[in-house]
Amino acid sequence: MITLLLASAALLGLLAFFEPCTIATHTLFSVRAHQQAGRHCCQNLLTVWLSRVVLLIILLVITVLVTQPPVWGSYLPSIILSAIALVYIASRFMYIPIPHLEFFRILPAGKSLPFAVQLGMTLPACTIPLFAIVAGIAAGVDSVAFAALAGLLFGSLFTLPMVVSTWLGLHESGQELLNRTARASPYLTAVLLFGAALYLLVPSLGVDTDMLKATLQHASWAGIGLSFLTGFVFSFNPVSFASIPVMLAYVTKAHEERRAVLMGGAFVAGMIVTHVVLGVAAALGGEWVQHVMGRAWGLFLGPLLIVLGLVWPGWIKLRLPWIALR
């Protein structure tokens, strides 16, 4: 539980910076800080970080001291996480009137405080659910020390991208990256929350892992259905979407309906045959490859493939020399 608290505080704190209602204000602050003299720039960043960390530590410590360790039950955490995920998805299509929590207003003459202090003592609307998750886990841990450490991690990781932007500056490519990240971050947040909800829900459903392994290793209708569902989910990726206009352009060249149906059917049949052959090859040679390469190669190639997958949405740009045939 302690590891979950600290990991959640670090991950959600970093994710909080990239939420749409946060990234614009913090990026503008970083740009202005980058244009200032070195000492004044560092003072502003330190002020934001210190005021934010102190605020979050106080909030988490109060949560632990005031509340009793909650008994969440088997289904309630998954329901809460799923509801929060739906809110993040809905926020991309409609305005949700949730105000920012400006804690500096409760201080005497809080409105006259420096902007760096006000920024650090403000919890943006789209980060409130993330901090609430950390607060709920901290209440379950019921430790003042770890609650304070979680506040330190959340505030530090929340401020870290500001430090990087201020130190390196924000060029046009960086602005484009942040713009794309702001549009994608609610969906990423929702996916992470749905994944966590499913992870917490599976043990309570009494799913036997040995039975699931046996279902996948031996031919059965359940294995076929599970494979179809998995393939359908993974078909929603940039590579598959990129092939849709290619297929449409290919099929629409046929000016007759009968010919278009035949060409489309040939395309689908070719995809089925290709994937069946690759699936059989993976099934026959998968265990052999795992035995030869071992776990170390999997730990290396897995993150590498994930990073290379970021090329497709344009988050990472690789320029390789074009080798032409002479």
VENMO-V265079 format. One record per residue. N is the residue number from 1. RES is the residue in one small letter. SS is DSSP state (~ for helix, > for strand, _ for the rest). PSI is psi in radians with two decimals (none if undefined). OMEGA is omega in degrees with one decimal (* if undefined). Layout:
<<N RES SS PSI OMEGA> <N RES SS PSI OMEGA>>
//
This chain:
<<1 m _ -0.66 178.7> <2 i ~ -0.75 177.9> <3 t ~ -0.71 177.8> <4 l ~ -0.71 179.5> <5 l ~ -0.86 -176.4> <6 l ~ -0.70 178.6> <7 a ~ -0.71 178.5> <8 s ~ -0.71 179.4> <9 a ~ -0.72 -179.7> <10 a ~ -0.84 -176.8> <11 l ~ -0.83 -178.4> <12 l ~ -0.54 175.3> <13 g ~ -0.74 177.3> <14 l ~ -0.69 179.8> <15 l ~ -0.49 -177.8> <16 a ~ -0.57 -179.2> <17 f ~ -0.60 -171.8> <18 f _ 0.06 176.0> <19 e _ 2.60 -172.6> <20 p ~ -0.68 -176.1> <21 c ~ -0.05 -177.8> <22 t ~ -0.70 -166.4> <23 i ~ -0.59 -177.3> <24 a ~ -0.89 -178.4> <25 t ~ -0.77 -177.6> <26 h ~ -0.61 177.0> <27 t ~ -0.74 177.4> <28 l ~ -0.71 177.2> <29 f ~ -0.70 179.9> <30 s ~ -0.70 179.1> <31 v ~ -0.77 179.1> <32 r ~ -0.66 178.4> <33 a ~ -0.60 178.9> <34 h ~ -0.52 -178.9> <35 q ~ -0.16 -178.3> <36 q _ 2.99 177.6> <37 a _ 2.75 -173.0> <38 g ~ -0.86 -175.3> <39 r ~ -0.78 -179.4> <40 h ~ -0.63 178.6> <41 c ~ -0.82 -179.5> <42 c ~ -0.63 178.8> <43 q ~ -0.73 179.5> <44 n ~ -0.77 178.5> <45 l ~ -0.74 179.2> <46 l ~ -0.63 178.9> <47 t ~ -0.77 178.2> <48 v ~ -0.84 -177.7> <49 w ~ -0.80 -176.2> <50 l ~ -0.79 179.9> <51 s ~ -0.64 179.8> <52 r ~ -0.78 -178.8> <53 v ~ -0.77 179.6> <54 v ~ -0.76 179.4> <55 l ~ -0.84 -176.6> <56 l ~ -0.65 176.9> <57 i ~ -0.77 179.3> <58 i ~ -0.76 -178.7> <59 l ~ -0.76 -179.1> <60 l ~ -0.68 178.5> <61 v ~ -0.73 177.0> <62 i ~ -0.70 178.2> <63 t ~ -0.75 -179.8> <64 v ~ -0.70 -176.4> <65 l ~ -0.60 -173.8> <66 v ~ -0.67 -173.9> <67 t _ 2.71 172.7> <68 q _ 2.64 176.9> <69 p _ 2.05 -174.6> <70 p _ 2.66 173.0> <71 v _ 1.76 -170.4> <72 w _ -0.51 -175.4> <73 g _ -3.01 -174.5> <74 s _ -0.57 -170.9> <75 y _ -0.40 -173.3> <76 l ~ -0.77 178.4> <77 p ~ -0.71 179.4> <78 s ~ -0.66 178.8> <79 i ~ -0.76 -179.7> <80 i ~ -0.81 -179.3> <81 l ~ -0.69 178.5> <82 s ~ -0.69 178.3> <83 a ~ -0.73 178.1> <84 i ~ -0.70 178.4> <85 a ~ -0.71 177.8> <86 l ~ -0.61 177.4> <87 v ~ -0.74 179.5> <88 y ~ -0.67 177.3> <89 i ~ -0.75 -179.8> <90 a ~ -0.51 -178.6> <91 s _ -0.30 177.8> <92 r _ -0.23 -176.0> <93 f _ -0.25 -178.7> <94 m _ 2.73 179.0> <95 y _ 2.22 178.1> <96 i _ 2.00 -173.9> <97 p _ 1.33 174.9> <98 i _ 2.08 -175.8> <99 p _ 2.74 170.6> <100 h _ 2.53 176.6> <101 l > 1.76 -177.6> <102 e > 1.58 -174.6> <103 f ~ -0.31 179.7> <104 f ~ -0.32 -179.3> <105 r ~ -0.36 179.5> <106 i ~ -0.13 178.1> <107 l _ 2.65 174.6> <108 p _ 2.27 -178.7> <109 a _ 0.67 -177.9> <110 g ~ -0.56 -179.6> <111 k ~ -0.34 179.7> <112 s ~ 0.04 177.7> <113 l _ 2.73 176.7> <114 p _ 2.64 -176.8> <115 f ~ -0.56 178.6> <116 a ~ -0.69 177.8> <117 v ~ -0.76 179.2> <118 q ~ -0.71 179.1> <119 l ~ -0.73 179.6> <120 g ~ -0.51 -178.1> <121 m _ 0.33 176.8> <122 t > 2.28 175.9> <123 l > 1.81 -177.4> <124 p _ 2.71 -174.1> <125 a ~ -0.73 -175.3> <126 c ~ -0.12 176.0> <127 t ~ -0.16 -179.4> <128 i ~ -0.81 178.4> <129 p ~ -0.63 179.5> <130 l ~ -0.77 178.8> <131 f ~ -0.57 177.9> <132 a ~ -0.63 176.6> <133 i ~ -0.79 178.2> <134 v ~ -0.71 179.1> <135 a ~ -0.68 177.9> <136 g ~ -0.71 177.6> <137 i ~ -0.69 178.9> <138 a ~ -0.66 177.2> <139 a ~ -0.61 177.8> <140 g ~ -0.61 177.3> <141 v ~ -0.64 176.4> <142 d _ 0.88 177.8> <143 s _ 2.13 179.9> <144 v ~ -0.70 -177.7> <145 a ~ -0.81 -179.3> <146 f ~ -0.49 173.6> <147 a ~ -0.74 177.1> <148 a ~ -0.71 178.3> <149 l ~ -0.65 177.1> <150 a ~ -0.71 175.8> <151 g ~ -0.67 177.2> <152 l ~ -0.76 179.9> <153 l ~ -0.80 -179.0> <154 f ~ -0.85 -179.0> <155 g ~ -0.66 -178.6> <156 s ~ -0.80 179.0> <157 l ~ -0.52 175.4> <158 f ~ -0.64 -175.8> <159 t ~ -0.32 -174.7> <160 l ~ -0.80 178.2> <161 p ~ -0.52 175.6> <162 m ~ -0.72 179.1> <163 v ~ -0.76 -179.9> <164 v ~ -0.77 -179.9> <165 s ~ -0.67 179.6> <166 t ~ -0.68 -177.1> <167 w ~ -0.78 -175.8> <168 l ~ -0.31 -173.1> <169 g _ 2.84 -177.0> <170 l _ 1.80 -179.5> <171 h _ -3.08 -175.5> <172 e ~ -0.70 178.8> <173 s ~ -0.67 177.4> <174 g ~ -0.68 177.7> <175 q ~ -0.70 178.2> <176 e ~ -0.69 178.5> <177 l ~ -0.77 179.4> <178 l ~ -0.62 178.7> <179 n ~ -0.76 177.9> <180 r ~ -0.66 -179.8> <181 t ~ -0.68 179.7> <182 a ~ -0.63 178.6> <183 r ~ -0.54 -175.7> <184 a ~ -0.36 -172.6> <185 s ~ -0.67 177.1> <186 p ~ -0.65 178.1> <187 y ~ -0.70 177.0> <188 l ~ -0.74 177.5> <189 t ~ -0.77 179.8> <190 a ~ -0.72 179.4> <191 v ~ -0.76 178.7> <192 l ~ -0.72 -179.3> <193 l ~ -0.72 176.4> <194 f ~ -0.70 177.5> <195 g ~ -0.75 177.7> <196 a ~ -0.69 178.3> <197 a ~ -0.74 178.7> <198 l ~ -0.68 179.3> <199 y ~ -0.68 179.0> <200 l ~ -0.43 -175.8> <201 l ~ -0.55 -174.4> <202 v ~ -0.79 179.7> <203 p ~ -0.60 -179.0> <204 s ~ -0.30 178.2> <205 l _ -0.16 178.5> <206 g _ 0.61 179.2> <207 v _ 2.19 179.8> <208 d _ 2.02 -178.2> <209 t ~ -0.61 178.1> <210 d ~ -0.69 178.3> <211 m ~ -0.68 178.0> <212 l ~ -0.71 178.4> <213 k ~ -0.73 178.7> <214 a ~ -0.62 178.9> <215 t ~ -0.66 -178.6> <216 l ~ -0.45 -177.4> <217 q ~ -0.46 -176.9> <218 h _ 2.60 -178.8> <219 a _ 2.23 178.3> <220 s _ 2.79 178.2> <221 w ~ -0.59 178.0> <222 a ~ -0.72 178.1> <223 g ~ -0.68 178.1> <224 i ~ -0.77 178.8> <225 g ~ -0.73 178.6> <226 l ~ -0.68 178.0> <227 s ~ -0.72 178.2> <228 f ~ -0.78 -179.9> <229 l ~ -0.73 178.6> <230 t ~ -0.77 178.2> <231 g ~ -0.65 178.3> <232 f ~ -0.72 179.3> <233 v ~ -0.78 -177.5> <234 f ~ -0.13 175.9> <235 s _ -0.29 178.1> <236 f _ 1.38 179.7> <237 n _ 2.82 -176.0> <238 p ~ -0.58 -178.7> <239 v ~ -0.78 179.7> <240 s ~ -0.74 179.3> <241 f ~ -0.60 179.6> <242 a ~ -0.47 -179.2> <243 s ~ -0.26 -178.6> <244 i ~ -0.92 178.4> <245 p ~ -0.52 177.0> <246 v ~ -0.79 179.4> <247 m ~ -0.73 179.6> <248 l ~ -0.74 178.6> <249 a ~ -0.62 179.7> <250 y ~ -0.77 -176.0> <251 v ~ -0.68 -176.4> <252 t _ -0.13 174.3> <253 k _ -0.40 176.8> <254 a _ 2.00 -175.7> <255 h _ -0.20 177.8> <256 e _ 2.50 -177.9> <257 e ~ -0.72 -178.9> <258 r ~ -0.74 180.0> <259 r ~ -0.65 178.5> <260 a ~ -0.71 178.4> <261 v ~ -0.72 179.1> <262 l ~ -0.74 -179.7> <263 m ~ -0.73 176.9> <264 g ~ -0.71 177.3> <265 g ~ -0.68 177.2> <266 a ~ -0.68 178.6> <267 f ~ -0.82 -179.7> <268 v ~ -0.73 179.3> <269 a ~ -0.70 177.3> <270 g ~ -0.70 177.3> <271 m ~ -0.72 -179.1> <272 i ~ -0.82 -179.1> <273 v ~ -0.75 -179.4> <274 t ~ -0.81 -177.8> <275 h ~ -0.58 177.2> <276 v ~ -0.78 179.4> <277 v ~ -0.79 178.7> <278 l ~ -0.65 178.5> <279 g ~ -0.73 177.6> <280 v ~ -0.73 178.5> <281 a ~ -0.71 178.8> <282 a ~ -0.67 -179.9> <283 a ~ -0.68 -178.5> <284 l ~ -0.61 -175.0> <285 g ~ -0.01 -176.3> <286 g ~ -0.82 -179.4> <287 e ~ -0.62 178.3> <288 w ~ -0.76 178.8> <289 v ~ -0.73 178.7> <290 q ~ -0.67 179.5> <291 h ~ -0.66 -178.2> <292 v ~ -0.82 -173.5> <293 m ~ -0.59 179.9> <294 g ~ 3.13 -177.0> <295 r ~ -0.52 -176.2> <296 a ~ -0.73 178.7> <297 w ~ -0.62 177.3> <298 g ~ -0.69 177.9> <299 l ~ -0.45 178.6> <300 f ~ -0.81 -175.3> <301 l ~ -0.54 -179.5> <302 g ~ -1.02 176.8> <303 p ~ -0.58 179.2> <304 l ~ -0.75 178.7> <305 l ~ -0.61 177.4> <306 i ~ -0.76 179.0> <307 v ~ -0.76 178.3> <308 l ~ -0.49 176.5> <309 g ~ -0.39 177.6> <310 l _ -0.17 177.0> <311 v _ -0.61 -173.8> <312 w _ -0.80 176.4> <313 p _ -0.01 178.3> <314 g _ 0.20 179.7> <315 w _ -0.47 176.3> <316 i _ 2.32 -179.5> <317 k _ 2.16 177.7> <318 l _ 2.29 177.8> <319 r _ 1.95 179.6> <320 l _ 2.55 179.7> <321 p _ 2.45 -179.9> <322 w _ 2.11 -179.6> <323 i _ 1.91 -177.5> <324 a _ 2.62 176.0> <325 l _ 2.21 -178.8> <326 r _ none *>>
//
